[in-house]
Amino acid sequence: MDPDQKRRVVEGVILASPDPISPARIAELIPRCNPTQVRAFVKELNEEYVEQRRAFEIWEVAGGYQLRTLPEFSPYLRQIQKTRPLRLSPAALETLSVIAYRQPVTRAEVEHVRGVDAGPVVRSLLERGLIRIAGHREVPGRPMVYATTRRFLEVFGLGKLGDLPALRDLAELDFDEESGSVVTLSPEEIAAAAEAGEAEAADAAAEEGAEAETAEATAEGAEAAAEDGAEESEGATPPTPSA
């Protein structure tokens, strides 16, 4: 089989596969082919798609290859889709982010980070197949630990967990609750948000300090009142016993 025919087979296999298919699996289907050659064929195919201005390209997601339409055509494709696109609330995205970056992680650890009950959101993510139960933590009570799934990688277009953006890169992202999408902030907006955060933290610290001073003054007043009461008791004339 010549290289051109092998490349066509690679394209056909990726097109027909309902799920992302790995280079190793594709290589098994083609005589005298290996995963490295498969990756080279995929690169050539994507270059051809760009030159020909095709509406699709081959993505590497969840450890395999999948043919996907370009994002610019999503408004048209939504009109013919029978299933609703996956939408996640800000709470679900926050919980999923904690699990993705700290996995395997317990529900208590997620709640410690978010500061709220995560039970309903965790159950929803399990039902959607974005996370899975990855075992138990070997501590008293043996709580369940959660991790992301291959579907998580597929939905977010990631080849592997190592492709997750670094946390420092996420500092430039914000979530738009109205559109349900992530938007990029400009450097000026980031600086303004940082100043607002510092001001809010300063106000909170000042308020906390005022509360502490009030509590201390109250305690000192109570202590002084107790001492005065004790002195009055010592200086008072004892009652005369009746005959």
C-alpha positions as MATLAB code, in Angstrom:
seq = 'MDPDQKRRVVEGVILASPDPISPARIAELIPRCNPTQVRAFVKELNEEYVEQRRAFEIWEVAGGYQLRTLPEFSPYLRQIQKTRPLRLSPAALETLSVIAYRQPVTRAEVEHVRGVDAGPVVRSLLERGLIRIAGHREVPGRPMVYATTRRFLEVFGLGKLGDLPALRDLAELDFDEESGSVVTLSPEEIAAAAEAGEAEAADAAAEEGAEAETAEATAEGAEAAAEDGAEESEGATPPTPSA';
ca = [
       0.000    0.000    0.000;
       1.526    3.332   -1.044;
       1.654    6.343    1.339;
      -1.155    8.177   -0.437;
      -3.485    5.208   -0.023;
      -2.520    4.896    3.645;
      -3.330    8.554    4.183;
      -6.759    8.070    2.613;
      -7.395    5.101    4.889;
      -6.426    7.201    7.913;
      -8.866    9.898    6.817;
     -11.648    7.365    6.240;
     -11.136    5.660    9.610;
     -11.213    8.960   11.507;
     -14.312   10.065    9.598;
     -16.183    6.808   10.316;
     -15.191    6.448   13.974;
     -17.982    7.579   16.339;
     -15.446    8.322   19.092;
     -11.899    9.714   19.070;
      -9.609    6.955   17.795;
      -5.969    6.700   18.849;
      -3.010    6.668   16.437;
      -2.051    3.219   17.724;
      -5.485    1.813   16.903;
      -5.424    3.340   13.406;
      -1.946    1.896   12.806;
      -3.256   -1.580   13.673;
      -5.740   -1.338   10.810;
      -3.178   -0.436    8.120;
      -0.480   -2.849    6.909;
       3.067   -1.775    7.719;
       2.032    1.405    9.467;
       2.950    2.809   12.874;
       1.546    5.599   15.124;
       4.281    8.023   14.054;
       3.246    7.665   10.404;
      -0.396    8.141   11.382;
       0.438   11.431   13.099;
       2.347   12.560   10.005;
      -0.631   11.686    7.768;
      -2.979   13.647   10.044;
      -0.712   16.681    9.858;
      -0.670   16.465    6.052;
      -4.455   16.113    5.924;
      -4.984   19.190    8.093;
      -2.600   21.186    5.904;
      -4.613   20.133    2.845;
      -7.870   21.127    4.551;
      -6.470   24.616    5.215;
      -5.259   25.015    1.643;
      -8.613   23.854    0.275;
     -10.545   26.033    2.781;
     -12.479   23.075    4.099;
     -15.092   23.557    6.827;
     -13.539   20.895    9.048;
     -10.256   19.685   10.506;
      -8.900   16.756   12.516;
      -8.665   17.409   16.240;
      -6.622   15.452   18.761;
      -8.974   14.973   21.715;
      -9.204   12.465   24.560;
      -6.115   10.622   23.358;
      -7.368   10.143   19.804;
      -8.343   11.848   16.553;
     -11.754   13.200   15.619;
     -13.016   15.107   12.588;
     -14.708   18.356   13.668;
     -16.212   21.345   11.917;
     -14.560   24.713   12.421;
     -15.937   26.890   15.258;
     -17.045   29.601   12.814;
     -19.797   27.296   11.508;
     -21.350   26.541   14.908;
     -24.276   29.037   14.513;
     -25.461   27.138   11.428;
     -24.934   23.678   12.868;
     -26.930   24.446   16.021;
     -30.017   24.867   13.830;
     -29.914   21.237   12.685;
     -28.772   19.588   15.918;
     -31.392   17.406   17.558;
     -29.649   17.402   20.932;
     -29.135   20.543   22.963;
     -25.542   21.697   23.357;
     -23.941   21.062   26.725;
     -24.337   24.081   28.969;
     -22.737   24.437   32.385;
     -23.644   26.940   35.079;
     -20.916   29.012   36.749;
     -21.198   26.739   39.819;
     -20.724   23.637   37.665;
     -17.741   25.172   35.874;
     -16.134   26.133   39.184;
     -16.619   22.632   40.611;
     -15.378   20.996   37.419;
     -12.305   23.244   37.416;
     -11.426   22.300   40.986;
     -11.744   18.604   40.162;
      -9.770   18.941   36.917;
      -6.815   20.728   38.500;
      -6.707   18.908   41.848;
      -7.833   15.392   40.923;
      -8.256   12.972   42.523;
     -10.187   15.114   44.978;
     -12.903   14.488   47.569;
     -16.191   16.337   47.773;
     -15.075   17.889   51.086;
     -11.954   19.269   49.401;
     -14.072   20.774   46.608;
     -16.376   22.373   49.164;
     -13.380   23.726   51.075;
     -12.182   25.521   47.940;
     -15.597   26.823   46.847;
     -16.984   27.489   50.328;
     -20.429   26.041   49.531;
     -22.132   22.645   49.390;
     -21.055   20.857   46.191;
     -23.236   17.749   46.473;
     -25.903   18.580   43.833;
     -23.332   19.928   41.371;
     -21.093   16.856   41.747;
     -24.083   14.571   41.098;
     -24.980   16.589   37.985;
     -21.411   16.322   36.635;
     -21.461   12.560   37.282;
     -24.747   12.201   35.387;
     -23.325   14.148   32.439;
     -20.287   11.884   32.315;
     -17.793   14.702   32.851;
     -16.415   13.265   36.096;
     -16.155    9.775   37.581;
     -15.598    8.122   40.942;
     -11.885    7.300   40.943;
     -11.727    5.341   44.192;
     -11.525    6.148   47.889;
      -9.130    8.230   49.962;
      -7.353    6.022   52.512;
      -8.356    8.090   55.548;
     -10.990    7.487   58.237;
     -14.365    7.160   56.551;
     -12.720    6.378   53.183;
     -14.424    9.239   51.256;
     -14.845    8.881   47.498;
     -12.472   10.791   45.239;
     -13.450   12.221   41.876;
     -11.562   12.677   38.605;
     -12.404   13.807   35.072;
     -13.354   11.444   32.245;
     -12.468   11.055   28.567;
     -15.744   12.814   27.788;
     -14.438   15.838   29.695;
     -11.409   15.920   27.374;
     -13.625   15.490   24.322;
     -16.085   18.225   25.313;
     -13.340   20.764   26.004;
     -11.207   19.759   23.012;
      -8.218   18.525   25.050;
      -5.873   15.777   23.936;
      -4.787   14.981   27.511;
      -4.944   16.508   30.978;
      -1.520   18.047   30.407;
      -3.150   20.305   27.791;
      -5.127   22.144   30.469;
      -4.075   25.816   30.528;
      -1.749   26.837   33.342;
      -3.464   28.517   36.272;
      -1.552   31.735   35.606;
      -3.111   31.836   32.132;
      -6.583   31.536   33.649;
      -6.011   34.841   35.443;
      -6.816   36.509   32.122;
     -10.145   34.732   31.709;
     -13.601   35.559   33.041;
     -16.955   33.796   32.778;
     -19.858   35.563   31.111;
     -23.003   34.371   32.924;
     -25.374   35.695   30.257;
     -23.779   33.941   27.291;
     -22.393   31.010   29.273;
     -18.941   31.431   27.747;
     -15.434   32.375   28.810;
     -14.215   35.787   27.706;
     -10.724   37.281   27.707;
     -10.053   40.365   29.783;
      -7.779   43.157   28.590;
      -4.721   44.124   30.674;
      -6.525   47.315   31.775;
      -9.549   45.306   32.949;
      -7.298   42.878   34.799;
      -5.530   45.776   36.565;
      -8.871   47.382   37.454;
     -10.160   44.080   38.813;
      -7.001   43.661   40.856;
      -7.348   47.196   42.303;
     -10.988   46.539   43.105;
     -10.031   43.284   44.778;
      -7.340   45.011   46.841;
      -9.759   47.762   47.854;
     -12.375   45.203   48.820;
      -9.798   43.293   50.842;
      -8.699   46.511   52.581;
     -12.306   47.398   53.440;
     -12.853   43.898   54.788;
      -9.671   44.128   56.873;
     -10.691   47.539   58.238;
     -14.144   46.249   59.089;
     -12.655   43.200   60.760;
     -10.261   45.456   62.716;
     -13.113   47.699   63.863;
     -15.089   44.673   64.994;
     -12.065   43.398   66.884;
     -11.547   46.797   68.606;
     -15.233   46.907   69.557;
     -15.066   43.391   70.955;
     -11.887   44.251   72.894;
     -13.449   47.429   74.306;
     -16.545   45.485   75.319;
     -14.416   42.882   77.047;
     -12.415   45.561   78.891;
     -15.635   47.285   79.971;
     -17.080   44.024   81.266;
     -13.878   43.306   83.175;
     -13.878   46.798   84.750;
     -17.521   46.456   85.722;
     -16.780   43.127   87.346;
     -13.899   44.646   89.345;
     -16.091   47.567   90.499;
     -18.759   45.137   91.557;
     -16.240   43.148   93.545;
     -14.937   46.309   95.340;
     -18.472   47.381   96.241;
     -19.176   43.950   97.677;
     -16.032   44.087   99.837;
     -16.833   47.609  101.188;
     -20.530   46.965  101.954;
     -21.762   46.631  105.599;
     -22.921   43.096  106.350;
     -26.593   42.822  107.386;
     -27.373   42.742  111.189;
     -28.813   39.379  112.171;
     -32.291   39.604  113.656;
     -32.868   38.680  117.262;
];
